[in-house]
Amino acid sequence: MTACPANLFAPTADGGILFNYEQCFECGTCYMVCNGENAIRWTYPDGGQGVVFRRG
């Protein structure tokens, strides 16, 4: 999937797609691109996990 800004999706030999989630920015681009296909289940993590945005 070329929409991922971190380039975390890669094709597999059997025609599937591998997602290397460890480096994910949690930007939601994959969800916006593929949501019409219901191809991705994506939810925000519980509080205290994932990316934290702070002002100051």
C-alpha positions in Angstrom: 0.0 0.0 0.0 1.7 3.1 -1.2 -0.4 5.6 0.9 1.4 4.7 4.2 3.8 7.5 5.0 6.1 5.1 6.9 6.0 2.4 4.1 4.9 -0.3 6.5 2.9 -2.5 4.1 4.7 -5.2 2.0 3.3 -7.9 -0.3 3.8 -11.5 0.7 4.6 -14.5 -1.6 1.1 -15.9 -1.2 -0.6 -12.7 -2.4 -1.3 -11.3 1.1 -0.1 -8.1 2.8 2.3 -7.9 5.7 1.9 -4.9 8.1 5.0 -4.0 10.1 3.0 -2.3 12.9 6.0 -1.7 15.2 7.0 1.5 13.4 3.4 2.8 12.8 2.8 6.5 13.3 -1.0 5.8 14.1 -1.8 8.5 11.5 -4.9 6.6 10.2 -4.0 7.0 6.5 -4.4 3.3 5.9 -7.9 3.4 7.5 -8.9 6.4 5.3 -7.7 4.8 2.1 -9.1 1.3 2.7 -12.2 1.9 4.8 -14.6 1.6 1.9 -13.3 -2.0 1.5 -13.6 -2.8 5.2 -10.1 -4.2 4.8 -8.7 -2.7 8.0 -9.9 -2.8 11.6 -8.3 0.2 13.2 -9.0 1.7 16.6 -7.2 4.2 18.8 -5.2 2.6 21.6 -6.3 2.9 25.2 -5.0 6.0 27.1 -1.3 5.9 28.0 -0.2 4.0 24.9 0.7 5.0 21.4 1.6 8.5 20.1 1.2 11.3 22.6 0.7 14.9 21.3 1.6 17.7 23.7 1.4 21.4 23.5 3.7 23.7 25.3 
